[in-house]
Amino acid sequence: MLEYLRIRDLALIENVELDFTTGMNVLTGETGAGKTFIMKAIQFLLGEKLSSDMVRAGSEKAQVEAVFYIGSEEYMLRRELIAETGRSRFFLNGNVTSQETVKELRPSLILHVGQHGQQRLLQSSFQAKIIDDFLEDKSILTEKDNDHKTLKKIIADKEALFVKIENLKDKRELLELQQKEIEKVEPEEGEEDKLEAMRKQYKSMDYIKNAYEEGLSILHGKGDSGLLSLLNQLERVLEMLNKNDDFDHQVGNAYESLLAFQEEVKDLNGRFRSSPEVDLDLEMSSDEIESRLYALAQLKRKLNRSLSQIVQLKDEIDTNLSFLDACSLDIIRLEKAEKDATLTLFATVDKLNKAREYAATHFCTALQEELKGLGFSEKVSVIPEFVPHILNKGAEENICVENTVRLLWAPNPGQAPQALDKIASGGELSRFLLAVIGLQESQSEDATLIFDEVDAGVGGITLNRVAERLTSLAEKRQMLLITHWPQLAARGKNHFRISKEFTENETFSRCIRLDEEMRKEELSRMAGNE
């Protein structure tokens, strides 16, 4: 039940605090006084949207807070609407919470009945939900949804498999051609780098051999032009000069240096004559390496891919061709799974259809009795119409049909049953919805019933019937009732009056709890007395 409600800076409401009791709490006031804002505030608190222009002019934010009880457990809810951004924040028991959490709580906190509820009542989907709320075992709805999802996934997987098969069939010839080209060469990941490294080693070895040969050519040359021959000639010249003592030619030391240098050159000659000891220990010859690199380059050119991509392509081709060869087994597996899932869904939907038929029959019978108590004819008739809904595609014998329910009624004898939106007036819809709520009152027993002008279009004896039914409901459930009829307001256990005040060019909606004397005055005003 709703124990406490506070609204601050929302539309015309500056600051209102309301303490509600069990039973019927009545809210009355002139049209336009702000009763609607009270209901909007409660709906906003429980998840409905409000635009930022609903924040009272001059205020930074609007705030609605309430204390609810579900059994003995207390729930303190608060929601703030920021004027500048239009964003809002939810708080549950003092902590920030999400809109989803609050919306999940809502069915346990309030059951709101108003003109919006009347319009929803005209929707076939809402009527179907009413019937489903009266199923003895609601878990069958979840079971049906799960079975349907399972079947849909299997069908989607099978369709995706067929699409993949068709795409690969169109590419099979190309895949096999590419596979043949790759198998001719049999490339390996990283093979090019390995071959290039070996090629570099061979090139280094060739460079050294060429250098040795060039060194020997310099040392020996052709005829007497080699360095060794020239050094020998220079040695003889220096030797002759050293033997001649007639002049001081100053080459004595040079002769000794030349002899030492000749020894170095002879040693170098010996080294150049011996083959360089380079052990490459390579698994391929230079020609084999060049041939292999050429084959890889040709393959890359044909397939227009890098070697790494070709290796990856080979794996993909092998996988796809293997898939095409083995896909028949996957098709058989999925077709069997589809058949099994269809049979399971058939069984669940059949059980659900029977449960809905039972629930709809008993609901409509009980609803007729409720309507009779609200001033309708003793011959009023409510009939469930079962509307087939196909859940899956496929052969006719495999089509699964779920029956949803919509309500047909004949309020007067001699009328053919028709849909509510065809013949129901506003007053009839109000009473029809009240009758539905009367049947639902055993569900969510802690939720507060909120009736927002449910008496619209109702008067006379019928209004008394409505008042009696509301009073009966209020004996079992907390109720908030907005009404313009004194016949209804007089039955309230707790009475609030909402009025509009004007102060210094500002407009305020005020809400006060009435004592006995004030209540008499308000009922008199509602009755049209001066």
Secondary structure, DSSP 8 states (H G I E B T S, - for coil): -EEEEEEEEETTEEEEEEE--SSEEEEE--TTSSHHHHHHHHHHHTT----GGGB-TT-SEEEEEEEEEETTEEEEEEEEEETTT--EEEEETTEEE-HHHHHHHHHHHEEEESHHHHHHHTSHHHHHHHHHHT-S-THHHHHHHHHHHHHHHHHHHHHHHHHHHHHHHHHHHHHHHHHHHHHHH---TTHHHHHHHHHHHHHHHHHHHHHHHHHHHHHH-STT-SHHHHHHHHHHHHHHHHH--SS----HHHHHHHHHHHHHHHHHHHHHHS--------SS-HHHHHHHHHHHHHHHHHHTS-HHHHHHHHHHHHHHHHHHHHHHHHHHHHHHHHHHHHHHHHHHHHHHHHHHHHHHHHHHHHHHHHHHTTT--TT-EEEEEEEEEE---S-GGG--EEEEEEEEEESSTT---EEHHHH--HHHHHHHHHHHHHHHTTSSTTSEEEEESTTTT--HHHHHHHHHHHHHHHTTS-EEEE-S-HHHHTT-SEEEEEEEEEETTEEEEEEEE--HHHHHHHHHHHTT--
